[in-house]
């Protein structure tokens, strides 16, 4: 399993090449959208948001919104680290928080959820290609994370240290 630093390093090194994949079809906007989605997916919406990790700390004071997510999901479960499901769940969780914030702030002049939905629909109709590329970047960064972590069943498990008797002698090392 890779460390947080090696996950971050791989994301930073590969965000530009991933963005350049979209150059022939979408030009510079595709590069920015794909590479940006890849970067955001790896650094802020990582599968490791279910633990106290670098991506969680990057949220600063807003890391509190991920507390229920962390409590409900076991680390490396299919819901957090699963292909497509993990990214979709994190995006849905974040959308639920945005909806809750918009409802709470509506008396103070924030747009209503209906206005937000209309804005998102207009954004989708105008930039659907770029948004799909950004979503592909989010998912690709998740796949990179999974590839770096490797097979969880293949890695050696840590053994618990043997218990000692009150005399300080190991329980199984006593010979008679």
C-alpha positions as CSV (number, residue, x, y, z in Angstrom):
1,X,0.0,0.0,0.0
2,X,1.4,3.4,-1.0
3,X,1.9,6.2,1.4
4,X,0.0,9.5,1.1
5,X,3.1,11.2,-0.2
6,X,3.5,8.7,-3.0
7,X,-0.2,9.1,-3.9
8,X,0.2,12.8,-4.1
9,X,3.4,12.6,-6.1
10,X,1.8,10.3,-8.7
11,X,-1.3,12.5,-9.0
12,X,0.9,15.6,-9.6
13,X,3.1,13.9,-12.1
14,X,0.2,12.4,-14.1
15,X,-2.3,15.2,-14.1
16,X,-0.8,16.9,-17.2
17,X,-0.4,13.7,-19.3
18,X,-4.0,12.8,-18.4
19,X,-5.1,16.2,-19.5
20,X,-3.2,16.0,-22.7
21,X,-5.1,12.9,-23.7
22,X,-8.1,15.2,-24.4
23,X,-6.2,17.8,-26.6
24,X,-7.1,16.3,-30.0
25,X,-10.9,16.6,-29.3
26,X,-11.3,19.5,-26.9
27,X,-8.1,21.5,-27.1
28,X,-6.8,23.5,-24.2
29,X,-10.2,23.4,-22.4
30,X,-10.0,19.6,-22.4
31,X,-6.5,19.6,-21.0
32,X,-7.5,21.9,-18.2
33,X,-10.8,20.0,-17.5
34,X,-9.3,16.5,-17.6
35,X,-6.1,17.4,-15.7
36,X,-8.0,19.5,-13.2
37,X,-10.5,16.7,-12.6
38,X,-7.6,14.3,-12.1
39,X,-5.9,16.7,-9.7
40,X,-9.0,17.5,-7.7
41,X,-9.9,13.8,-7.6
42,X,-6.5,12.8,-6.2
43,X,-5.8,15.6,-3.8
44,X,-9.3,16.5,-2.4
45,X,-11.7,13.7,-3.3
46,X,-9.4,10.8,-2.7
47,X,-10.7,7.3,-1.7
48,X,-8.7,8.0,1.6
49,X,-11.3,10.5,2.8
50,X,-12.6,7.7,5.0
51,X,-9.5,8.0,7.2
52,X,-7.5,10.9,8.8
53,X,-5.3,11.5,5.7
54,X,-3.7,14.2,3.7
55,X,-6.8,14.7,1.4
56,X,-8.9,15.1,4.5
57,X,-6.5,17.7,6.0
58,X,-6.6,19.7,2.7
59,X,-10.3,20.5,3.4
60,X,-9.2,22.6,6.4
61,X,-12.1,23.6,8.6
62,X,-14.5,22.0,6.1
63,X,-13.1,18.6,6.9
64,X,-15.8,18.3,9.5
65,X,-18.3,17.6,6.8
66,X,-16.5,14.3,6.1
67,X,-16.9,13.1,9.7
68,X,-20.2,11.2,9.1
69,X,-18.7,9.7,5.9
70,X,-15.7,8.4,7.9
71,X,-17.8,7.0,10.6
72,X,-20.1,5.1,8.2
73,X,-17.5,3.6,5.9
74,X,-14.8,1.1,6.7
75,X,-11.4,2.0,5.2
76,X,-10.8,0.2,1.8
77,X,-14.4,-0.9,1.7
78,X,-16.1,-1.3,-1.7
79,X,-18.2,1.8,-0.9
80,X,-15.1,4.0,-0.5
81,X,-12.5,2.4,-2.7
82,X,-14.7,0.7,-5.3
83,X,-14.4,1.7,-8.9
84,X,-17.2,4.0,-10.0
85,X,-19.1,3.4,-6.8
86,X,-16.5,5.1,-4.5
87,X,-16.2,8.2,-6.7
88,X,-20.0,8.4,-7.2
89,X,-20.7,8.1,-3.5
90,X,-18.2,10.8,-2.7
91,X,-19.7,13.1,-5.3
92,X,-23.3,12.3,-4.1
93,X,-22.2,12.9,-0.4
94,X,-20.7,16.3,-1.4
95,X,-23.8,17.2,-3.4
96,X,-26.0,16.4,-0.4
97,X,-23.9,18.8,1.8
98,X,-24.2,21.5,-0.9
99,X,-27.9,21.1,-1.0
100,X,-28.1,21.2,2.8
101,X,-26.0,24.4,2.9
102,X,-28.2,26.0,0.2
103,X,-31.3,25.2,2.2
104,X,-29.8,26.6,5.4
105,X,-28.6,29.8,3.7
106,X,-31.7,30.4,1.6
107,X,-33.2,32.9,4.2
108,X,-30.0,34.9,3.8
109,X,-30.3,35.3,0.1
110,X,-28.6,32.1,-1.2
111,X,-30.2,30.6,-4.3
112,X,-32.9,28.0,-3.8
113,X,-32.3,24.4,-4.6
114,X,-34.6,24.8,-7.6
115,X,-32.4,27.7,-8.9
116,X,-29.3,25.6,-8.2
117,X,-30.7,22.7,-10.2
118,X,-31.6,25.1,-13.1
119,X,-28.1,26.5,-13.0
120,X,-26.6,23.0,-13.1
121,X,-28.8,22.0,-16.0
122,X,-27.7,25.1,-18.0
123,X,-24.1,24.3,-17.1
124,X,-24.5,20.7,-18.3
125,X,-26.1,21.7,-21.6
126,X,-23.4,24.2,-22.3
127,X,-20.3,22.2,-21.2
128,X,-21.4,18.6,-21.1
129,X,-18.2,17.4,-22.9
130,X,-15.9,19.2,-20.5
131,X,-17.8,18.1,-17.5
132,X,-17.6,14.5,-18.7
133,X,-13.9,14.8,-19.1
134,X,-13.6,16.3,-15.6
135,X,-15.6,13.3,-14.2
136,X,-13.3,11.0,-16.1
137,X,-10.4,12.7,-14.4
138,X,-12.0,12.2,-11.0
139,X,-12.5,8.5,-11.7
140,X,-9.0,8.0,-13.3
141,X,-7.4,9.4,-10.2
142,X,-9.4,7.0,-8.1
143,X,-8.2,4.1,-10.3
144,X,-4.6,5.3,-9.9
145,X,-5.1,5.3,-6.2
146,X,-6.4,1.7,-6.3
147,X,-3.5,0.6,-8.5
148,X,-1.0,2.1,-6.1
149,X,-2.6,0.5,-3.1
150,X,-2.4,-2.9,-4.8
151,X,-4.3,-6.1,-3.8
152,X,-5.2,-5.9,-0.1
153,X,-5.1,-9.7,0.3
154,X,-1.6,-9.9,-1.2
155,X,0.2,-7.7,1.3
156,X,1.6,-9.2,4.5
157,X,-0.4,-8.7,7.6
158,X,1.2,-7.4,10.8
159,X,1.3,-9.9,13.5
160,X,0.3,-8.9,17.0
161,X,3.1,-9.1,19.5
162,X,2.9,-12.0,21.9
163,X,1.4,-11.3,25.3
164,X,3.7,-11.4,28.3
165,X,3.1,-12.9,31.7
166,X,3.2,-10.5,34.6
167,X,6.7,-11.7,35.2
168,X,7.8,-10.3,31.9
169,X,8.4,-13.7,30.2
170,X,6.7,-14.4,26.9
171,X,3.7,-16.7,27.2
172,X,5.0,-19.3,24.6
173,X,8.7,-19.0,25.3
174,X,8.4,-20.7,28.7
175,X,10.0,-24.2,28.6
176,X,9.3,-26.8,31.2
